Amino acid sequence: MVKKITTTILLFLIIFPLIVHAENHSDMTADIVGVSTKEDSVNIYFFRGKDVISDEEAVFLNELKNKYEEKVIIYEYDTWYDSNSREYMIKTKEKFGLDTNTSVPFTTILDKYYAGYTAKVGKEIEDDIINYLQIVEEEKKEKEKQEQEQVVVTNKIDIGLIIKGIVLGVIDSINSLTLMLSLIFMTSILTLNNKKRVALLLGVFLITILLNNLLLINIIDILLSLLGKDISKILIAIL
């Protein structure tokens, strides 16, 4: 039960940051144009007129495609000659709370938008890409780290329980066997008539019990160094 609760908490800690990430970096245009999104890539939506694109903007688009490859997916929409593209842009502007005019170019990336195009706009768009990909990479590493820690904790719990069970079982069996042998031995001694022999055997018996306890104490010390103080306390309480 404790293990299940621990696993649930760890999964929550792994998944919750991803949910927060999705909320803080949501793609506000994807559902409007009907495209999918991926966690490790970013979509860029360029709304423009087919014949209205500057050389600078064309170079910028080609650079993005070549530089980031599958990490950046660019969608271009001709709002002059395609009514669906024009409708997409109007709905997107409505979602951003903007005036629903048909002015182009208009660009969106994640939860940001840019009206018009200049070299500065291009720089800001690329900064958005870099920041997003860095966040994704950091979250990916953090997720892998948490998963590895979860595996280590789970393994420690399992190994600890197995070792504790084995050790406690062995000690319990030793105590039961010792008690049984002690009763048999004491009964045998009491049937003897030779007092010196009885005293000798009792001395041997007591020394044997002492050595047995010293052996168990040494085992406890070894377990203390290997598994920690928690198991030693349990063993001492049992003994």
N, C-alpha and C positions, 0 to 999 in steps of 0.2 A: 504493500500500500504506500509506504513511504517512498519507495523507488518510483512508483507511478506519479506521485505528486511532484517529486523532484524533476522527473522527465518533463512533465507538463509545464512546470515553471520555466525550465530551460528553453523549451520550444517557444513559449510565449515571449521570452526575452530575445529570441532569435527572430521571430516573425514580426513582433510589434514594431521594431525600428524600420522594417521594410514597409509596413503599412503607413507609418509616419512619412517615410521617404516618398511613397506614392502620392500622399496628400500634398506634400510640400512641392513636388515637382511633377504635377499632373499635366498630361497633354490635353489641352483644352479644345483642340481642333479635331483630334482623331475620330471621335464619335460622330462629328458633323459630316466629315467627308467619307466615313466608313472604312477606315484603315486600322490595322492592328498596331500595337506598340510592343516594344521589347524592353526589358529592363536594362540590357547592356548596349542599347543603341538609342539614338535620338532622332525624331522626325522633324523636318523643317518644311513648312508650307509656304510656297511663293505664289501669291496671287498677282497676276500682271496681265497686261494686254499683249497679244502675240507679237505685235510690231513695236511694242514699247519696252525695250530692254537695252540698257546701255552696255557698251563694251566692257566697262568696269564691272558691272554686275555679272555679265556673262563669264568673265575671267574668274570672278569670285566663286560662282557656282561650280565651274570646272575644277578649281583648286580644292573646294570642299569634297567633291566626289573622289578626286585622286588621292587626297591626303588622308581622309578618314575611312574610305571604302565602306565596308558594311556597318561601321560604327555610326554613320550618319546617312539617313535615308531622306532624299529630297523629293518632294512632290510639287510639281508645277501645275498651275491652273490658269488657263486662258479665259479671263472674265469678259473678254470682248466678243469672242465668237462662240463661246460655249455657255449656254444658259445655266446648266448645272453648276459649273464652276462659279459663275456669278452668284448663284443662290448660296453656295457654300461660303463664299466670302461675306455675304450679307449676314448670314446666320452666325458666322464666327465673330464678326464685329458686334453683333447684338450680344453675344455671350461675354465679350470683353467690356460691354457697356459703352460702346462707341457709336458715333453717328453712322448710320447704315448707308453711306454714300458708296459709289463705285470707283472711288479714286484708287489708282494703282501706281507703283507696286505696293503690296501690303504683305508683310511676312509675319508668321507666327512660329514660335519655338517654345515648346512646353507651355508655361503659363505667362509668356511674354509676347508682345507684338511690336512690330516696327512699321511705321508708315513712311513710305518713300525709301530711297536707297542712296547712301553715300558711303564713302570709304569708312567713315566712323561707324555707320550702321553695320557694315560687314565685319568690322573688328569686334563690335559688341556681340554680334551673333556667334562669332567663333569663340569668344570668351565664354559665352553661355554653354557652348558645346564642351569646351575643355573642363569647365567647372562641373558640369553634369557627369561627364565620364570619370572624372576624378572621384566624385562622391560615390558613384556606382562601384568603382574599383575598391575604395576604402571599405564600403559596406560589404562587398564580397569577401574581402580579407577578414573583416571582423566576424562575418558569418562563419567562415571556415575555422577561424580560431575558436569560436564558441562551440562549434560542432566537435572539434578536437578535444576541447576541455570537457565536453559532455561525455565523450567516449572514455576519456581518462578517469573521470569521476565514477562512471558506471563500472568500469573495470576494477577500480579500487574497491568499490562497494562489494562486487561479486567475489573478488579474491579474499577480501577481508572476512566476509561471511563464511566462505568455505573453510578458511584457515581456522577461524574461531570455532566452527562446528567440529572440525577434526580434533583440535587440541582439547576442547572441553569434553568431547566424547572419550578420548584416550584417557584423560585424567579421571573422568567418572568411572571408567572401567577399571583403572588401577585402584581407586579407592574401594570399589566393591570387591575386587579380588583380594586386596589387602585385608579387608574386614573378614572375609570368609576364611582366609588362611590363618588369620589371627585367632579366630574362634576355634578352629581345628587344632592349632598349635597349643593354645592355652588349655584346651580340654585334655590333650595328650600329656602336657606337663603336670597337670593336677592329679593324674592317675599314677604318677611315679611316687615311690616311697623314699627315694634317696634325695635328702634335702640339698646336698651339695650339687647334685646333678640338676635339680630343679632351679637352684639359684643361677647356675651356669647358663642353662637354657634361657631363663628369663633375661639374663644380661645380653645374650646373643640376640634375643628377640628385640629388646629395646634398642640396641645398637643398629640393628637392621632397619627398624622404623625410623631412627634418626637419620641414617644415610639416605633412606628413601625420601624423606622430607627435604634434605639438603639437595638432592637431585632435582626435585620439583621446583625448589627455589631457584636453582641455576637455570632451569627451563624458563621460568618466569622472567628472569633477567634477560635471557636471550630474546624472548618475545617482546619485552619492553623496548629493546633497542631496535627491533625489526618493525613492530607494528604500532608502537606508541603506548602511552600510559593507560589508555582506555581499556585495552584487553587485560593488562596486568591487574587492574583493579577488580575486574570480573573474576579472574582466576584466584586472586587472594581471598575474595569474598567466599568463593566456593570451597577453597581449602580451609 
